[in-house]
Amino acid sequence: MNEQSSPIDHQTLDRLVDGELSTEEYRQVLSELEGSQDGWRRCAHAFLEAQALGNTLPLLTEPARFPPKAEPAPAASLKERESNSFRGVERLSAMAASIAIAFGLGWYISTLDDDVGTGGSNPSVQITDNNPVNTSPVPGVQHEVQKPKFVYVNQWDGQNTTGIPIPVDPDRPYDPQQPWDESVGISAQELQKLKDEGRPVETYNRLIPVTLDNGNKVVVPMQEVIVHDKPELPFH
């Protein structure tokens, strides 16, 4: 006998993806997905759609769709709901991927103004004048502008947008010839462990330029890691 199309409505799939189902509802939905023909495909689409909306419309999404007090009395605790939601994501591992982003220590981009008043080695500019009245150089205004030690990167966790402070070394200028810092992101041991488990991994190393309010420019290294789980083979 052929499997039937999934009777689960789109709103229930959204609640499953967002981890808003109680324990009883969660088990019932999983049971219906197992017995349907297109249930897991629709669930994967709902998961990817929620992820795409969270990335493209972070400022238009409400911080919390349902207040905690609106939870039904027999609902599971927050810790249990998070665990159930995570297991639900694991079931989608054949169709979705886990994405992690890591940031490294930022560097300032050296400019001509960085050496003004700080004993820099840039050659001084001399202006000659035919008027010999005053031949002594006019001292420039000496002041030191403190460089920020942090830049903030917005992170969307699915419900809220929070600023993550990324440390910046004010005494270490950016060197374009410098090799990639291997301490940023996933370690070689963790990467090899994932590969040994048969989980394909993609890593992308990027440098993000940031312009501060005072005109200074900072480069922040970022590594994006995409981990694909092994597809689950269907039973025949």
Helices and strands as residue ranges (DSSP letters): H 10-17, H 23-34, H 39-56, G 68-70, H 78-91, E 97-103, E 106-108, G 112-115, E 150-156, E 161-173, H 188-196, E 201-211, E 217-228
